[in-house]
Structures are given as structure tokens and as C-alpha cells.
Amino acid sequence: MARFFFYLSVSLAALVALLLTAMNAGRVDVELAFLRIATPLGLALVVAFVIGLLAGLFWRVYWVAELLDERGRLRRALRAAETRARTLAAADENAV
């Protein structure tokens, strides 16, 4: 079912991109550092949107990786604290 919704959303995005490109047929010059490209406005908009989506995706993956790293550090610290607490409790029992 999830695969169906994925294919549906990809096909809808492709349809919207096609419509956007068809509705904005005017040409525009895009300057990339030392390169100038003449492209249809719709295509330039779609490419800019996709680049923005990919940049957001990479940022989100980096953020999740940081959270998972912090989670691992916290779990290790919790295990160490539990071990210390058990050791202290055992030492208090032996002292009594």
C-alpha cells in the first residue's frame, strides 16, 4: 500500500512539473558562476525546487544522524550510571 502511495505521489509530482513547465514556456538566462544557460522558465523553476528538496533532505538526514548519535551517548551514560549505582548498592549491603 505504501508503494502505491509513493508511485502515486511521484506521478502527481511529475504531472505538476510538466504542467508548470508547459505554462511557463518563456526563456530565461540562468547564470551559474562562469556559465550562462538559456532555459525555459518552467524548467528552471522545477530544477530549483528539486535542488531545494534535496538540500532539505540532506539537512534532515544530518539532523537525524546527530540525534541518533546523541541517543547512543545517552544510552551509554545511562548504562554506566546504572552499573555505578548497582556497585554502590552492593557495597552498602556488604558493609551492613
N, C-alpha and C positions, 0 to 999 in steps of 0.2 A: 504494500500500500504506500509506503514511504517512497519507494522508487517511482511509483506512478505520479505522486505529487511533485517529485523532483523533475521528472520529464515534462510534466505539465507546466511547471514554473519556468523551466528553461525554454520551452517552446513559446510561452507567453512573452518572455523577455525578448526572444528573437523577433517575435511579431511586432512588439513595441519598437524595437530598434529599427526594424525595416520600415515601419510607418514613420518614425522620426526622421530617418534618412530620406524617405520619399517626400516628406512635407518640407524639408529644408534642403532643397536642391541647389541653392546658391553656393558659389565657390568662395572660399576664404583662404587667406595665406596664413599658415602656421609657421612661426619662426622658432626653431629649436637650435639654440646656440649659434652655430655657423651654418645651419641648414634651413632653407625656406621651402616649405611644401605647400602646394596649392591643392586643396581637397574640398569636397563638398561639406557644407556646414553640418549637416546631419551626421556624417561620418565622424567629423571632429568632435561633435558632442558625445556620440556613443563611445568613442575611444577615451575621451576624458572621463566619462562616467565609469567605464570599466577600470581604468587606471586608479580612480578613486576607490572603487570597490576593493581592488586588490591591495591597495595601501592600507585600507581599513582592516581587511582580513589579516594581513601580516602583523599589524599593530595588535590586533586582538589575540592572535596566536602567541605573540611575545608576552602579552599581559597574562594569559592563562599559564604559560610556562613559568613565569615568575611566581604566580600563585601556587602552582604545584611544588615549586622549589621551596617556598616558604612553608607549605604544609608538611613537606618532608622534614625540614629542620625542626618544626614544632613537634612532630611525632617523635623524633629522636630525643629532643629535650624532655618530652613527657616520659619516655621510657627511662631515661637517665634519672629523672626525679623520682619515678616510682621505685626504681632499684635502690636509690639512696634511702627512701622512706622505709622500704622493707628491711634494709640493712640496719637502720637506726631502731626500728621496732624490734627486730630480733636481738639487737644488743641490749635494749631496755628490758626485754623479757629475761635474758640471761643474767642481767645484773640484779634482778629481784629475786 
